[in-house]
Amino acid sequence: MRPVVLLVGRLPAVVETVAQELDDLPVQWLGAHNREEVQAQLENEPGIAAVVMGAGLEDRLRGELIGVIAGLRPDICIHVKDRASGSAGMAAFARRVVRADLLGELA
């Protein structure tokens, strides 16, 4: 069974594009764009092994989502992308997270 990664981003197209760009990795991708979707994914998918959060979300919302995730699933690592690399850097960030955190590969 493949580990599940929850991609949290502001725009649905970014989440879909990242999942398509990284389809070579042995993981299943889920997406969420707001608190309700994050909560539903966490409650309905016990296989989520990590969360990758994009930089397009406002800081207040990112903090709120971190609290929701940690409250519902304290066993999950939450990876928050920097803003400097922009939306184009999301796929590379998610790839590094999966390779290091889930696949145990060194950089």
Helices and strands as residue ranges (DSSP letters): E 4-8, H 12-21, E 28-32, H 35-44, E 48-53, H 59-72, E 77-80, G 87-89, H 90-97, I 98-102
